[in-house]
Amino acid sequence: VFNNVTYNVDGDGYLVYNHPGGDAAGGTVDNVIFVNNTAYDTGHRHSGYGGFRVNHEKATGIVFRNNVAWGNNGYDIRGESETTIENNLCRESFCEVRADPQFVGASAGNFRLLTTSPAIDRGTSLGAPSVDLDGVARPQGVAVDLGAFEVRR
């Protein structure tokens, strides 16, 4: 799952979930990678919802990498024990970057980064798409930018 933007939603922006009404055995989810996505202003329903979430005890190999999760009602990123969380920008202590991402115009749905954004050149190329949501080549600088958009240089 890469180069996506979710914003202004009632529930979670991105969710791996084991629905209680599903298979009695619970099923499994393996090797799902979320890289270079943006979640903003999610979780309107209540504080139990947020940006990126794994709520599935049998999910393995889930990766959240190079994402931006900001301005969400509840948490920004939540995982189970088998979740890898690395090179993300969010408000929570485990994120490598904990600062306002400086979007061009989030209130208008523009989640491109300002040239002063702390998300610039903070990602890893590991699993990153070769282009951003606009088709701009990654990276434009010394490293991949966080989120769905690469700043053009």
Rosetta blueprint (number, residue, H / E / L):
1 V L
2 F E
3 N L
4 N L
5 V E
6 T E
7 Y E
8 N L
9 V L
10 D L
11 G L
12 D L
13 G L
14 Y E
15 L E
16 V E
17 Y E
18 N L
19 H L
20 P L
21 G L
22 G L
23 D L
24 A L
25 A L
26 G L
27 G L
28 T L
29 V E
30 D E
31 N L
32 V L
33 I E
34 F E
35 V E
36 N L
37 N L
38 T E
39 A E
40 Y E
41 D L
42 T L
43 G L
44 H L
45 R L
46 H L
47 S L
48 G L
49 Y L
50 G L
51 G L
52 F E
53 R E
54 V E
55 N E
56 H L
57 E L
58 K L
59 A E
60 T E
61 G L
62 I E
63 V E
64 F E
65 R E
66 N L
67 N L
68 V E
69 A E
70 W E
71 G L
72 N L
73 N L
74 G L
75 Y L
76 D L
77 I E
78 R E
79 G L
80 E L
81 S L
82 E L
83 T E
84 T E
85 I E
86 E E
87 N L
88 N L
89 L E
90 C L
91 R L
92 E L
93 S L
94 F L
95 C L
96 E L
97 V E
98 R L
99 A L
100 D L
101 P L
102 Q L
103 F E
104 V E
105 G E
106 A H
107 S H
108 A H
109 G L
110 N E
111 F E
112 R E
113 L E
114 L L
115 T L
116 T L
117 S L
118 P L
119 A L
120 I L
121 D L
122 R L
123 G L
124 T L
125 S L
126 L L
127 G L
128 A L
129 P L
130 S L
131 V E
132 D L
133 L L
134 D L
135 G L
136 V L
137 A E
138 R L
139 P L
140 Q L
141 G L
142 V L
143 A L
144 V L
145 D L
146 L L
147 G L
148 A L
149 F L
150 E L
151 V L
152 R L
153 R L
